[in-house]
């Protein structure tokens, strides 16, 4: 199994880790000096992000290990488990922020310092840029765990936007509305929970081998139609392990050809699929004789 997708994923996670460590110190200092719990909550969330990113980095090193006797399909499935770890940390961050913000609402509030607005603007810009960078890598290598890590950065940007709105409205409406800073932190927590649900749903579907790769199946069918000796592909099953795909196919061929020729046809189809779709790690093909029909029907996936 090629280690290039995992290497790219590890670099992206390392970038996120270093970014979060810098932001922890920056947010905490500005939040404490500027009297903004929304920023302190952001700092706590970034600290949790840093820990999850560190676990992801070590986990991806394990996931890229090649197949062995006990793991003939490799260790890519571990990447799915790592995604659940990210979800766990997201939920923990959201719960902690929400509880602390609600507690603070019971106390007398004072307006945060004006410079917190400038700090929040810079944080939003940086986290959105981080989201776009990591998500682009996730899409390029088809990595669910990197997609989750990217949305972690987007969630951080959204929470900072709510903090910015809360503090800004408090300044516009007056000191009596200083509680909007805490309200912004609560909204941030709800956004984090929603993103955790979205990430979990997709990762769980992958982990349970849900049929969710129809565009890829259609592309495989198209490749099969280009080979004149393939009479049809009645079955196409696809599973994802880490950033790689494994395909099981049933193909129809002329029943009068030899076993050796059927074997040759299967390898020709496999080589063509892997050549045109490099993210597919392996293709297992079961050759079946097609009944003598003028034109064997081709299924649509």
Secondary structure, DSSP 8 states (H G I E B T S, - for coil): --SHHHHHHHHHHHHHHHHHHHHHHHHHHHHHHHT-HHHHHHHHHHHHHHHHHHHHHHHHHHHT----SS-TT-STHHHHHHHHHHHHHHHHHHHHHHHHHHHHHTS------THHHHHHHHHHHHHHHHHHHHHHHHHHHT-HHHHHHHHHHHHHHHHHHHHHHHHHHHHHH-GGGTTHHHHHHHHHHHHHHHHHHHHHHHHHHHHTT-S--HHHHHHHHHHHHTSTT--EEEEEEEEEETTEEEEEEEEEEETTS-HHHHHHHHHHHHHHHHHH-TTEEEEEEEEEEE---SS------
